[in-house]
Structure formats: structure tokens, C-alpha cells
Amino acid sequence: MTESQAGVAAGSQPQDTISRFAQTRSRTLDLCAYLSPEDMQVQSMEDASPTKWHLAHTTWFFEAFILKPYASDYSEFERDFQYLFNSYYNGIGPQFERANRGLLTRPSIDRILAYRNHVDEAIQDSRSHFDGIALHEMHSLIELGIQHEQQHQELILTDIKHAFFQNPQLPRVLAGEKAWSLQADCPLHWVNFDAGIYSIGYAGNGFCFDNERPRHRIFLEPFRLASRLTTNEEYLSFVESGGYAHPEFWLSEGWRILQLGSRSAPLYWRKLDDQWFQFTLQGVKPLDPSAPVMHVNYYEADAFARWCAKRLPTEQEWEVAAACGTAHPNLKDPPLWAPAATVGGDLRQMLNSLWQWTSSSYSPYPGYLPLPGAAGEYNGKFMVNQYVLRGGSFATPSGHIRHTYRNFFYPGASWQFSGIRLADSGP
């Protein structure tokens, strides 16, 4: 989920789409309620963006892809915004340098909020006249914008968390003591799957991103997955055994990057007076041994798996396991060969706990075709040098995730809510 991915929506209901649009736009502002204008200005690294930029870019998306092309009576809010808040759509025009987004002290947050109101009113105004596009196609574009903004809602949290971690005061991202339950409240066991031919990829009538299609058949050798995510306690054993000091566990590129820095534990971990702490959305907390380890990058996840004499699952294995265990309404047809185990509740924390690294490089499915026009830039041009993550996180908006959803990041990325599920070859 580099901040946006192209999508396909079928069978959407216009009356529901406009309602969901309003709810999504409101939720984005709710996530920012605890932030000051100064908080929303900061950019802590090139991979992250200021909150203020997220608020503007998600608004720009609706303006650039819907209002300006199709609403004949739409009045553009400010011409410079097309340049300032375009992320990477070359088909639309040039973009302001990503690494310098934090330098945009102007427009002010008040001006950006006015921009959001201007666009929201235009989208919701049923009297707006849309030319050259059918009603259902227009609502499909709005649905794509909703899904795009939901991706940014999670990025707002990950990016501001990273920014706050640079502050010696280590402030809380969220007010109050709201917390998500991530406890691994059961011992780890292994769930086995037979070799066979399976179908993966999206096969429903609702929304999906174009990289989830087409549905196709694959062959898998026998494999097994850990019943839950790796915990802090388990990963701490790797840390305290000197896992970060032994090159035999690390991919060459990961080891090279490790030597350039000073990391000897996951991002946001700190050891004070022989006790481990972790920076969370609610501030600094003692490290919870039973909670899943999070904010590990691909190199760390792979090194831990090697240390355990295991491996990371492929994305195909992960999806087959998730589909067998969820009875998802959008699963058009079951696996062609039944798995050895009836998964049911045996696999825990598959969805909406933490993003789970797979060993699969991000690449197109057989027969993949990007969407036409600028929207086709969402996915296809990023299918190089990145790895796939599955499952969503506790910060992923409700209803946004599917077992076919393909997230992707560069292997060194650790500021996302990413964790580890071990895999192994079957008996």
C-alpha cells in the first residue's frame, strides 16, 4: 500500500457510496483531533508524509479523478494544489518533491480544511452535473477514492507515530488510553495443508484493487503455518541471543544495512535499566511479552525465521490458508483440492492484527491488466523490488481488508504495523 492502489468496483449502490464517502472523510478528521497544527506539519523521513499533506492529497484525489474531469460546474479550489498534492501520477502532471513535503508551511491547515469542505460539498451535491460518465461509473470512482483515503488513514497513524518517536518527550499519538487487543493468548501450534491445485485472487462482486485480479490457479507443495503471530517474548529471545550480531541469519543486503546503522532490536524498542519498553500510539509502555512483535522489516522477519529454522510463507500459501479459514463471502469457489486441516479457528490473527510479511516479491498475477489512464499508475509501475504483506493491521479501517488484499513495501520498511507469521514445508 504505497499510499494508493488502483481498484475495481462492481455492483456498488450509489446511495450507499455517498454515505460512506461522508463517513470516511469524517473519520480522517477524527484521527487528527489530537494533533496540533505543528504536529501536522512535521515530516520525519522521506517515506513518511506530514498529516497536513495526507489531508490535502486525499482531497486532491477526488478533485483530480472525479470533479475536474466530469463535473462541468465544478470550480477548482486552487490551481497550485494540482502540483503540490499530486503524489506520483505522471499522467496528471508534475509533482512536488516527496522528500520536501514537510517544507510546505503554506497552505495553512485552515486552508487545507477549507479545501476539503469545498470538495466534499461538490461530491455530495446531487445537483452537480457529471458529463461523459455513467452514474454507476462515477460512483465506482468515488468508491476508489474512499478506499484510497482509508489507506491514508492508516498512513496518518504510522507516519505521525514515527515523527513523535523523534521527539525526546515521546508524546502519545492518540488521546486517552484506547488500545487494540493484540494478545497471543494461546500456545503456538502448526496447521498443515496438503499439496494441491488452489485458486487465488479476488472473485467477488464488490470492490477490489486491480492487483488482486485475475483469479487464477496455482500449485502448492505441502506446507504449514504457525497458528498465530510471533510474540515479543519470542522475538526478544532472538534479540538477547545476539541475533542482530550473527550474519548467518541475515540476507546480505539486510546485513549491510544493519552495519550502517545502530539497530539491535525492532524499531520503537528501548531498554532502560534492564527492562524493555516500546513506544506505542499511547506513548511509552513496558514491552508486553504476549503481544505480537511489530514494526519489523522484511530483513528482520526473515532473519528471525532463519534463526527458528523456519521460513516466511509465500503470499499464495497465506491466501490459501486465510480463505480456508474464513468462509469469506467473496470466495467464489473453494480450493480445488481440500486442505488437510479444517482451519476454522485454528489460525488466529490472520486479519486486522498486523500486516504479515511474505517471502513473495510484488509482481503481477498471470493476465494482470492495469486500469486505463492515470489510474493505472497505482500498481503496475511499483511491481519491482518490493515484498508483499497480507492481512491488514489493527489500524486498517474496518471493512477495508480482504484475504486477497496485497500490500507491498520495500524490504527495509519498518515503520508500518508489520509482524511475523512463521511457515514451514509440510511433512
N, C-alpha and C positions, 0 to 999 in steps of 0.2 A: 504494500500500500504506500508506495511513494505517493504522495498525497492525493492522487486521484487515479481512478482506473475506469476505462470505458465500459459501458454497460448496455444491456438489452433488457427491455421491459415489455412483457406481453400481458394482455388481459387486465391492465390496471384500470381502476374505476376513477374517472375524473373527480367526482365529488370527494372521494377519499384522499386523492392526491393533494388537493388544495388544503385540506385539513391537516394532513401530515406535513405539508410544507410549513404551515404556520407553527406547528408543534416543534418541528426540527429547528427552525430559526429561533424560536424562543429558548429551547434547551441550550443552544450555543451561548446565548447571553447569560443564562443561568450559570454556566461553567465559569464565567468571567466575573461573577458577582463579588468574589472575594479579592479580586485583583485591582490594584491602583493603576492610574494611567502610566506611572513609571514602570510598574511590573509589566504592563502590556507592550512596552517599548523595547525591552531588552531582547537581544539575540545572543545566545551563549556559544554557538558554534555554527558552522556553515550548514550542517544537516538540519538544524532546528530553525524555526521562524518565530518572529515576535507574535504574540497573541493578536496584536492590532492588525498585523498583516493577514493572519488567518481570517479575522472578521471581514476584512476587505476582500480578500481573494475569493472566499465562498460566495460573496455578493457579486463580485465580478463575473463569476461563472454563470449565474442566472442572466446577468445583463448581456454577456458576450455570446452565449449559446442560444438564448431564447428571445430576449426582449429586442435587442438590436437587429437581429436577422428577420424577426417575424412580426413584431408589434409596430404597426405603421404609425401609431400615435404616441410612441414612447419617446420621451425627451431624455437624451443622455445626461447623466448627472455631472460628470466632469471628464473632459476628453483625456487628460493626462492619466486617468485611472486605468485606461486600457494598457498602458505601458507599465505603470507601477505595480499592478497586481496580476498581471499575466505571469503564470509560473514557468511554463515551458512549451507553450503552444505556438510553434513557429508558423503554423498555418494561419494564425490570427495576427501575429506581428511580433516585433522585438520585445524583450523583457528586461526589466531592471535586474542588475546583478544579484543573484541569490545571496551571496555571502555578505552583501551590504544592506540587507533589508532592515537591520537594526538602526541604520543611519537615517531612515525616513522619519525624522521627528515631525515633519509635516507630510500629509494632512494630520490634524489632531484626531484624537479618539472621538471627540464630539462630531467632527466632520465625517468620520467613517460610520458612526452610528446613524447620522443623517442619511448617508448613502444607503445603508441597509434599509432604513424606513422607506426611502424613495423606491428602491427596487421591490421591496415586499409589497408595497401598495400596488405597484404596476402588475405584479404577478397575480395578486389576489383580486384585482379589479375585473370582475366578469364582463365589464363593458369594453375592455381592451379589445381591439380588433387585430387578430392574428391573420396575416396574409400568407398564402402559399404553403400552408401546412394544415393537415387534418387535425381535428381536436384530439384524437387519441394519440397522434404522434407528438403533439405539443405536451400532453400530459406525460408521455414517456420521457421526454427531455426533462421535464420538471422532476420526475422520479429519479433520473440520473443525477440531477443537481442535489436532491435530498440525500442520496447515497454518498455523493461526493462530500457533502457537508458533514455527514456522520463520520466519515473518515477523519475529517479535520477536527471533530470534537475530541477524538482520542489523541490526535496530534497536539491539540492545545494542552492537554494534561501532560503528555510526555515532554513536550518542549519547555513548558514553564517549570516542570519539576527539575529538568536539567539546569535551567537558569538559576533557580533558587538554590541548587546544590553548590553553585559557585559563590554564594553569599555566606560568609562566616556565621551569620546568625541562623542559617538553615531554617528559614520560615516554612510554615505549612502552606501547601498549595490550596487545600480545601479547609473551610471553616468547620468548627465543630469536631466531633470525633467519629464521623462517618467512616466506616471501614467495610471492605468486602471480605467475605469469608473465603479464604484460600486454604483452609486446613486440609492436610492429607491425613484424614482420620482413619486410615486403615493400613495394615501392612501391605507391602508390595508383593504382588504375585504376577504370574505371566499368563497371558491369554494367547492361545495358539490358533493359527489359521492355516488351513490346508493350501497346498499348491492348487492353482486352477486359473481359469479364464474369468475375469471380472469386468464389469462395465464401470467406468468412472466418468466424471464430468456432469454438468448440470443437465437435467432433463425435465424441467417443470414449466409452468406457465407464468410464474412470477418473474421478478427481477433477478438478473444475474449480470456479472461483468463479462465482457466478451472473452476474457482469458479462461473462463470456466467451460467454454464450449470448443468444439463439439463433443458430445458424449461419445466414447469410443471404448473398444475392448483392449484389455491388457492381460498379460500372463504374469503371474507371481509364483515364485518358489515358496515353499513353506516358510512362515515367519511367525514371530510372536512379539507382542508389545507389552511393556510394563503397564500394570493396571492403573497406575496413577503417575503424576509428575514427580520428578526428583525433588527432594526436600532440601531446605537449608542445612539441616543436620547432615544429610548425606553428602552434599557438596562441600560442607565445612571439613569433612574428613579428607577430601581431595586437597583442599587448601592446606590443611595442617600437616599433611603427609609430604608437603613440598611439591605438589602437582604443578605449580607455576614455575618451578625451578628445574624440571626434568624435560628436556627437549624431545624425548622419545614418545611423549604423549601428544605432541603438537604437530599440526601441519606446518610445513616450512614457512609459509607466509605468516601464519599466526605467530610462530616463534619469533620471526623477525620483528613483527610489530610489537610483541611483548618486550623485546630487548630495547626498543626505542623509548618505552615508557617506564612507569614505575608501578604498574598494576601487579598485585599479588593476591587479588580477591575480586569478586564481582563489583561492578560499578555500584556506588552508594553504600558499600560495606565499609565500616570503620572499626578498628579495635582500640579500645580505651581501657587502660588498667586491667588488661587480660580478659575483657569482656567485649564481645562483638555487638555492634549496633548497626542499624540500617536506616538510611534516610527514606522516608515514605511520603505519600501525599499528605499525611497528617503530621509530618515532622519526623524527628529522630526517635526511633523506637528500639528497644532491645531486640536482637535478632531472634525471631520465632523459629525454633528448630523444626517444628512440624509443618510450617508453611512452605509452599514450593519456592525454590530458588528462582529469582527473576533478575532481569537485566543482564543476562549473559549473552555474549555474542556467539556467532557460529563457531569460531575457533575454540572458545571455552566449552561450548556444549560438546563439540567433537572430542576435545581432549579429555573431558570427564568420561565420556562414553568409552574411549580407549582405555582409560585408567580402570574402568569397571570390566574390561574385556567384553564390552558390548559395542553397539553402534547406534547411530540415529536412524529412524525409519525413513524410507523413501516417502515422497508425498502420495504415491499410489497406494502403498501399504496403509498409510494413515487414513486416507479417504475410504478405502475398503473397510477398515475396522470401524470407522465412525459411522458409515452407512449401515453396517450390520447391527450396530448397537443403538441406533436412534429411531428407526422406522420413520424416517423423515418423509413428510407428505410430498415433497418434490422428487423423491426417488422413484423414477418412472418404472424401472424394472429391477428386480433383485439380482444379486450376483448370479452369474450363470452356473457356477459351482458353489454349493453352500459351504460356508466355513466350518472348521472342525468344532468350533465352540459357539454356542449361542451366547452372544456377548451380553445383551441385556444391561444390567447394572454393573457388570464386571469391570468395564473400562470407565474410570472416573476422570473428571476434569478434562474431558475432550473438548468441550465448547465453553467459551466465555470464562475461562480461568486465566490462562496465559497463552500467548502465541507460542507455538511449538516448532522449533527448528526441525527441518527435514534435511536429508542429505541430497535432495534433488535441486539441480540448477534450474533457475527460472527460464523456461523455454516454451514455445508454442505447442499446443496439442496438435495431433495429426489433423490436417484440414482447417486449421485456425485461419480466420479471416478478420482483420481489424475492421472497425466501423469506418465508413467513408468520411472524408473531410477531416477537419481538425480534431474531431473527437477520436479519430483513430490513433492519435498520438498518445493516448492514455497508457497503452500497454505494450504494443508491439516493439516500440523502439527501446524499451527497457529490458528486453529479454536477452541480457548478456551480463555475465559477471555477478549475478545475484543468486541468492538461495531462497527457496520457498518456505514460508511458515504457514501453519494451519491452526485453526481452532478458535481464533479470537482471544480477547482478554477480558478481564473484569471491567475494563474501561471502554470496551467496544459497546456502542449503543445497543440497547435491547432491540432484537429483531433484525439487526444488520448482518449477523453472521450466518453462514451455512456450512455444511460439511464439505461442500465443493469449493468454498471460497479460497482463493490463492493470494496470500500476501507475499511480499518479496522485499528483501533488503540486502544490502551489501554485507559480506560476512563479518566485517568489523563492527557492525552496528550493535550497540548495547543499551541505548537509552530508551528503546521500546520495551513494552511489558512482555518480554520473551523468556521462555523457560525450556525445560528439557523433559522429553519422554524417551526412555531407552527402548531399543529394539534389539532383536537377535534373530538369527536364522533359526528356522524351525528344526525339530528333531528329524 
